[in-house]
Amino acid sequence: MNLTKILTVVLIAASLVLVGYLYNSIQKVIDDRALIETTEKGVIERLKLIREAESVFQEQFGKYTSNWDSLADFIEKGQVPILERREIITQQAYGGEKVEIKIDTLGFISAKERIFKKNYTLNATDNGIFLGYKVKVGDQVIKNMKAYSIKVGDRTNEPPFQEKGTIVSLSEVREGEAVKKGKVLINYSDYIFNPNIDVRKIGEVPGTGKMFDIFVSKVDKGGFKVDVIEVKDPAPINPARKESNEQKTRKPLHFGSRIDVATAGNWE
């Protein structure tokens, strides 16, 4: 084998090694990004759940809790009232409308159902003649799906659902019956969080076993004491979110504030 052939073989071998190295490097970057994306998605979902649970806890007790066991106990054993919001619309002599908001307590449900499920109502969009429902109890509905028919003057309207969910109940309204604007016609609901989650581990950062940092307090705002809360991922998987990152291009995933009445998340 002459020198040229030897150099050719050596160069081909070196090229293959370099290609393999570059491929592995690129693949590692892709895998790392995918892992960061998946992990952060799980962290965000857990933060959303904690935020909702803390919000319901605060509604019931007038304060947030920094004790994860207390929050888990509330989710598992707590009861919260079922509230129905009604609009009473009265035509005024000068042609305008007077809108009164009535909130009725219909009963109680478990705190878990209140936290994990979102309940929706669909009201009559206008005064008119009811022509019938497009759905029945138990149906799965999606956003923009037709809900019912109503005749308003010479027009027939078919208002759509604004959210997806399952039909829970339909008001007893007969076809041809006059309905007033604001009347509750349909109640439906949808799970916004996985109901099978282990609530005893609600304070754990998914995939790490570490606990979220949580801060709750009352601060003075214009002479009034108000509740504040902040929950933060203590060990972000994303290098750009780490506290040690000098550039600080992003902050650790968190919601709330230690000084303001805010519960927004920095991913929103």
Buried (B, 14 or more C-beta within 10 A) or exposed (E): EEEEEEEEEEEEEEEEEEEEEEEEEEEEEEEEEEEBEEBBEBBBBBBBBBBBBBEBBBEBEEBBBBEBEEBBBBBEEBEBBEEBEBBEBEEEEEEEEEEEEEEEEEEEBBBBBBBBBBBBBBBBBBBBBBBEBBBEEEBEBEEEBBBBBBBBEEEEBEBBBEBBBBBBEBBEBEEEEEBBBBBBBBBBBBEBBEEEBEBEBBBBBBEBEEEBBBBBBEBEEEEEEEBBBBBBBBEBBBEEBBEEBEEEEBBBBBBBBEEEEEBEBBBE
